[in-house]
Amino acid sequence: MLRAHLVDDVRRAEAAAMTRLPDGALMQRAAAGLAAAVLDLLGSAYGSRVLLLVGPGDNGGDALWAGARLAGRGVAVEALLLAEQVHEAGLAAFERAGGRATRDLTDLGPAPDLLVDGIVGIGGRPGLRPGAVAALEAYAGVPVVAVDVPSGVEVDTGRIDGPHVRAALTVTFGTHKVAHLVDPASAASGALHLVDLDLDPGEPAVEALQPDDVRALLPRPGLDAQKYARGVVGVRAGSSTYPGAALLAVAGANTGLVGMVRYVGPDHVADTVRTAHPEVVGAGRVQAWVVGPGGGDDAASMLAEAREDGVPVVVDADALAHVGDAATDWVLTPHAGELAAMLGADRGEVEAAPLAHARDAARRWGCVVLLKGHHTLVAAPDGRVRVTTTGVPWLATAGAGDVLAGLVGALLAAGLEPYDAASVGSWLHGAAATQAAAGGPLTASRVAVQIPQVVRETLAGLG
């Protein structure tokens, strides 16, 4: 499990570590890891040029100590000091190693191959001061390695307010931070590299499933399995206007993770569904329902009928407007616009702070909320949150959410708890999209087709 922690918890863990380590040892470990990551990205030390953007505090110190190591390896390193007071020991070591420091942007040498962002650390506020903005603008297009977090983002929430660094790589220390995983700041972090400092920051603020976690949670049939015992998922979706939504929701449900899929909807849509999926049957007892994709004007009655069965329900698309009092075993699957409508907020507000709004919705309705996005969030009423880091931008395509709803419903019917079903389903959905896209465009139906292959590889330990 990839875990991300809050700033205060990280600071407490660092303080505890420093009591058992020699003075400065923690910073030296961080600097060594940072320098190694920079060298790896450069590919070659000799002939390479690196510019450190150095602010006050320990982040600037990490950058300076790493710069000293880089200079010792033959890299031409300069440092632009962006604060009156910078880390004294780090600056002294940097200059002893042959690094050159200046406070004047116009006094720098040729354009570097790489910038190192040591402007502000995890205690920084959103936004950047004019000097830092000017330096970044002067070297626009040069790849940036962020020290711990991209400067200018709000670390504990993932919010962005004002100018900030957009990193190609973020080298973080001890543990991941919320901003590395949660939108919109996650997009500013680039690739992530964790330097282990042997910290113990306690319970994480957010988590992200990894292949081993998904493998442990995936339901699988026993030797005495039969189709009803494996779970039956029902789908109430589709309408004359949106028959394809029913096909896609059924495709997501009908990926082999349950023993049976039932479809209940308009007769002409049911005929189309059974032509595409002959193993799908009609009304009957289920262990979970998927309700809403393409439901249109019938979505309210679809949800009311599913509610009567007293089983877990995945509420998606048109049905989200009719949730009312949700049951604790439901999973709501809105995108930002749908969640905004449910909360009476502006879509931009949700997109600016998805973590806060997902948690708010989970508490308000007392059930799991899956907020779809670049990094999908799965929030539980007790405050737990998982972030989905699988997937590709090509997944932003019509019908992908219908497939996801069907897949989550199947996992619910197979016996997973709502929080696990939503987060495992989102992970599989993203991984299937990545495989199906293969670096290019894809459609929702291709995502559904790819899910069984992802499940096979994950169970085999190939993920």
C-alpha angles and dihedrals in degrees: 000000000000108000130197123196140200122258095249092052091050092050092050090050092049091049090051091049093050091057090063099038132069115267111283095008094119093053091047091054090049093047093048091052092046093049092049091051092049092050091049091052093046092050092207132042103201113076093014122123125209129184120202117209101207126195130173124291136026097321089062088046091054089051093048095048090047088048089055090054091048092050089051089056093054101266116140101236129185128179126211106205109215098181136054091235119042131167102296099201092046093050092049092050091047094053093044089056091055100265118145121223129194139164093210118087091202091055094067125109129237120329112286128237090228140017122215112209108216093145101119133351137216091303094058124116123236115279132031135256119252095257092057092045091051092051093050091047091050090058100035110161095029111119114251129215109202120213108229095324135007105268115249100034126111102250102201097046109026091237123145122208115169134342117348142164119273105205130201087203133013117203107200130185133228097344141000119269128224093253090061092063108025126077139277094020093045090071089058093055098068114191115357127227119183120207108203113230097171093247128161107208095166126225115012124240091218135004137204122208118237127201093268091053092050091047091053092050101042113110115234131181121257125225091266095046123143128182098259094047090053090060138266120232124196126207123205105183145116136057139197088278096045110026091147091065090064091050092051096045090050090047090055091048095043099065098113099265093113134039097240143011123207125196124202118181145095112339096240091050091047090055090052092047094051092047089057094037110027092178091064114101136196137257121335143106117331138179093217140009132218109205136181116026106135091347095136114172091354095059095094093054091043091056094044091053093047091049091059091065093063094222129124114286133202105212113201142165115338093013092062090078090062102046097116107160106006123207119241092246095055126107117211114203110192130157118223095275093050093047090049090055091048093050096040090242136127117266090233090057091054093047091049093052109018094157094057094045095046090051091046092052093047091053093043096052096031094230142087116292121200108198109197119219146111086306104022115218125215110197127188124204091248091062100261115139133189123194123211111222097174121093140065134245089256086072089077091094136123114278097016090112091053090056091048092051091052092048094050090048091053091052090050091051090048089060108266118140113251095255092051094041092053096045096042091045092050092048093050091045091053094044091049090050091051091052095043093048094050089190096316143069125311142179130230093251090058090054090056092049091052097052097085091053091052090049091050093050093045093051089048091053093247096121 
